[in-house]
Amino acid sequence: MIQFSRPAALIRIVSCATLAGLALSAAAAPALTRPSATAEPAMTRTQPLRNLVSVEGVRENPLVGYGLVVGLNGSGDSTQVKYSSQSVTNMLKQFGVKMPDGEDAKNKNVAAVMVSAVFPPGYRRGQAIDITVSSLGDAKSLRGGTLLLTQLRAADNEVYALAQGNVVVGGLSASGKSGSSVTVNTPTGGRIPNGAQIEREIPTDFATRPQVLLRLRHPNFDTATNVVEAINKRFGAVATTADGTSVEVVAPTNPTERVAFVAKLENMAVEAGAETPKVVFNSRTGTVVISDGLRVKSAAVTHGSLKVVISESSAVSQPGPLSNGQTQVTPQSKVSVDQGSGQMFHWPAGARLQTIIDVVNSLGASPDDIMAILQALDQAGAIEGELVVI
């Protein structure tokens, strides 16, 4: 506190970054008053309506089934997987083959699998869809296997498709007698392109109801208002909304005209409403995603890491000569603690995403450090956005 000639500057820095004024130089002040001419241009939020909404009655439906993959070269389920051998026995009964009583089928070339698929909107009987095959037991690989005829059911337990075909596996696994093994990608899962055929159609009220209901993918009152205004400006007063989630549009009753009308709606350019900036943490993988538009208030942050290293070793204690003692092995432990450097840095008020990235990269912070820093800033009320942990 010797510089009595600049008290105002000292008070200003301390007020915006408590306890950090002594660590900040006067050269940092111009960064807080950057000229508006160098500001980043605002990005347009106009995009096709199809990216903002989904049409009710036009959606995908998940399908799932249980089946068997045969023809594996000894990489199938072991005898520990009882339901796999039971499935083989039940399948053989359907073909008139009966296993001896009390004997299980040897199924090292067979694997029990779950089959999943997605029923696309509007698909008709006879059309083909892709399926995914995943091992259910302890099979080592599905490479070279063939999926036997499998029923695919929806949530109502009705069969909507039949699946069968050769499994395409993108991974591999190999092992030796010594126990050494190598695995590339995931050999216990694969796909069958066009491996299932639709056998039952899913009814929809898209062509029968008087209105077309548009569901916003991200509910937002501004977006709903902009959608209504854009549609009414082009087609007249045909669109209404009662909330920020959906928009009702009066559509032609003729099916052909209705399809063409919805196609025109999806191609319309609509300005999306401003979303709340988010920071998404994935605590399992250490992934941190920061959306554009996130701002931070003026704050000073210091972050250090505490590292504790415990090293264990053994020492041999020999007795003295003619002492009738015994040799003993004594454990030796060495404990060291490293508190890290703990640097302090400053974010100016209204810092943009790029500023945050530059500061974090300059410190060499890990994803765990970033999560800790941003969570602390959020608790301090310095983040103008929302934190989401998945």
N, C-alpha and C positions, 0 to 999 in steps of 0.2 A: 504494500500500500504506500509506496514512495512517490508514485507519479500523481502528484496533486493537480497537475495541469490538465488531466483528462479524466475528471471524475465521472462525467456523463457517459463516456464510452464504457468505463469499467462497470457502472451500474447497469447499463443496457445488456452487456454480455452475461453478467451474473444472473439477471432476471430471466433470461431466456434459457439458460443452461446452468442450473444450480450446481455449485461446487466444481464447475468445469471452466470458469472464467480464467483461472490462472493457467490453464493448459491450452487456451486458445490464443492465437496471435491476432493482432489487429488486422492482418492481411486477410483473415477469413470474413471480415465484414462485407466487402463487396459482393461475396457470393450470396448474401441475403437480399441484395437489391439488384438482382440481375435484370438488365434491360429487357423490356417486353419484346423487342425486335428479335431476340435470339430464342424466344420461347418456341417449344415444339408445336407444330401445327396440329390442330384438333383433328382426330381421325373421324371420318364419316361413319355413321352407324346404319346407313341405308343398306338393306339386303333383301333378297327375294323372300316373299312371304312364306315359301315352303320351308325356309330355315327357321322360321319363328313359330310356326303352328303345325299341328297334326290334325287330320280330318277324322272326326269320330266315326267309327265303323270301318275305317281303313287302317288296319294295324296288323302286326304280326302276332302269332300265337305259338307258344312253345309246345313241343311234343317230346315225349320220352318213352323209352322202352327197354326191356331186358332181353338179352340175347346171348348167343354163343359164337365165338370165333374159333374155327377149326383150321387144321392144316399147319399149325405152328411146329417148328423144328425143335421140339423139346423145351420150348420156352413158355409153355402154358402154366396153368395153375398146378400147385402141388396137391398132394393128398390131404393137406391140412384144410383146404377149402372144400368143405363138405357140400355146400350148395352147388358148386360147380359139377361135382360127380353126380349129385342128385338130379341136376338139370339134364345131364347126358342120359341118365337112366330113364327119365320121363320122356325124353325125345325118342329114345329107342323103342319105348312101349308104343308110341304112336305109329311106328312102322312095323309093329308086330314082333319086335325083338325083346325077349325077356332075359334080364340078368339073373344069374343064380342067386338064391336067397342068401343074404348076409355078406355079399361081395360088392364092393364099390368099383365103379368104373375107373380105370387108369386114364387120367386125363392130362398127361403132360403135354399133349399136343392140342389141348382145348383150353380156352379162357372164357370165363364169364365176364360179360361186358355190359355197360350201360350205353344206350344209343340215344342221342339227343339231336333234335332238329328244330327248325323254325318254319312254321306254316306261313308263307308270305300272304299278304292281303290279296284277295281276288283270285287265288289259284283255283283251277277247276280239276275235276277228276281226270287222272291220267298224266298230269304234269309231274315233272321230276324235281326233287329238291336235294340239296346236299345234306349229309349227315355227319355227325362226329361220333366216333367210337372210343370209349375209355374203359380200361381194365378195371374190374371190380374186385378181383382177388389179388394173388401175389404173382401173377405172370410177369416174366422178365421182359418180354417183348411181344408185340403183335405183328411184327414184320413178317410178310408172307402169308398172313392169315386171310380167311374168307368168312365174312359174316353170314350166318344162316338167316333164313327168313324170320324177320322180327316185326312184331306189331308195335306201332307208335301211337301212343294215346295222349289225349289232352287232359285238362283239369277235370273234365266231366267223365273221365274214364272210358270214353268212346274211342274206338280205333279210327284214325284219320289217314294213316299212311302205312305202307308195308316197305320194309328196308331189307336189302340184301346186296352183297357185292364184295369185291376184293378191297381190303383195307390198305390205304396209302399211308405209310408211316414215315415221318420226317426225321426220326431219331434212330439210334442204334446202340446196342449194348453187347460187349464181348467180355469174357472172363476166362482165366486159365485155371489149371488144377491147383496152383499154388495159392489161389484166392485173389490174385491180382485181377482187376477189372477196369474197364473204361466205358463210359457212358456219354453219348453225345445227344443233346436235346432230351426229349422224352419219348422213349420207345414204347411206352405203354398206352399211347393214345394216337389216333389217326383219323383220317377223313375218307369218305367215299363220295366223290363228286357224282351228283345225280343218282345217289344210291337209294333213294326212296321214291315211291310213286304215290300220289294222292289218290285215296280211295273214297273219301267222304269230304264234301264241301262244307265250309263253315258259313252259315247264313249271316247276312248283314242287312241292316235297315237303311243303308246309305241311299238306295234308289227309291225308297218308299216314303220316308219322312218328308214333310214339306220344307224343312230348313236343313241347311248344311251347318253342322256345329264344328267350329274351329277351336281346338284346344291349344293354348299357348304352352310352348315347351318350358319357358321360364316365366311364371306369372308376374305381370307387371302392369300397373294401371296406365302408365304412359304408353306402353306398347299396345295395349288393348284399345286405347283411345285413337292412336295413330292408325291402327288397322281399320277401325270403323270409319274414320274420316277418309282414308284412301279408297276404301271400297265404295262408299256412298258418293264420293266425288266422281268416280268412273261409271258406276252402274245405277246411281240413284239411291233413294233411301231404302236400302234392302238389308243393311247390317245394323245390328244392335248388340249391346253388351250390358250385362247386369253386374259384372265384377271384373277383376283383373285377370281372370283365368280363362274365359271362353268368350267367343263371339259367334252369334247366330246370324246366318245369312240366308235370306229367302232365295231359293234356287229354282230353276225350271223343273217342271214335273216330267218332261220327256227325258228318258235316260240318256240318250245321245247328247241332247243339249246340256244336261246336267254335268256330264263328264267334261264337255268342252268348257263349261262355265267354271268348273273347279280348276281346270288347267290354266285358265286365264287368271284366276285368283292366285294360284301358286307362283305365277311369273311376275306378279306385281311387285314393285319396289316399295318397301315400307321402312320408315325409320324406326329402329328399335329404341325403346326407352333406356335411360341410363340405369345400369345395374350397379348394385353396391359392390365396390372392389373387395376381392377376397384373397386371403392367404390360406392355401390348402396344405396341411401337413399330413403325410403318411408316415406314422410312427413305426410301422413295420419295415418299410424299405428305406426310410430316411429321405424321402422325396419331399421337396418344398417347391410349390408353385405359387408365384405371386402374379396376380392379374394386373393388367395395365390400368392405370388410373388410381392406384393406391398412393396415398399421400401420408406423410408423417409430419407431426408437429415438431417444433424445435425441441431437441432433446440431446443430452449427453449420455453416452453409454460406455461402461467399462465392463469387460467380460474376460474372465480368466478360467483356466481349467485346472482342476486338482487331479494329479496323477499319483497313485500309490503303487509302487512296485515291490513285490515280495519275492525274494530269491531264496530257494531252498537248496541246500547241499549237505553232504555228509563228510565227516572227518573221522579218521581212525586214531584212537588213543591207545598207545602202546605202554604197557607197564615197565617199570624200571627193572634192570637186571637183578635176578635173585630175590625179587620182591613177592613172588608167588601170586602176582596179579594176573588179570585176564584182559585180553584185548577187547576193547569196546568201540562200537560205532556210535558217534555222537552227532545229532542233527545240528546244522548250522543255518541260521536264518538271518537274512539281511533285508531290512526294510528301508526304502527311500521314498521321499515325498517331494513332488515337484508341483508347485502352485502355478506355473506358467507366468507369462509376462504381464498379462492384465492391462493391455493398452486401453486408453480412453479415446473415444472419437466422438465427433459431433455431426448431427444431421441438421441442416438448416430447416426452417419452417417451410412446409409445402414441398419438400423434396420429392422428386419424381422417382419412377421405378428404376431408371437408369442410374440415378444417383445412389440409390440403395444398393444396387448391384455392384457399382464401382467401389463403394466403401467396404462392402463385405468381402469382395475379391481381394482388395488391397490388404486385408487382414489375414487372408488365407483361412477363413473360418470354414469349419466342416458343416454339413447339414444339421447335425445336432446342435452346434453352436448357433446357427441361424434360427432354429426353432426356439431355443432358449431366449435369444435376444428379442425376437419378435413377440413372443409371449409376454416377456417383461414389459415391452413397449405398450402392448395392448392393455396390460393391467394398469399401466401409468396413464392411460388415456391418450397416448401420443399417436395412435394409428387411426387414420380415417378410413376404416373398412371393417371387414368381418374376418375372424379367424375360424377356420373349419378344420377339425381333426378327423381323419378317416382311418 
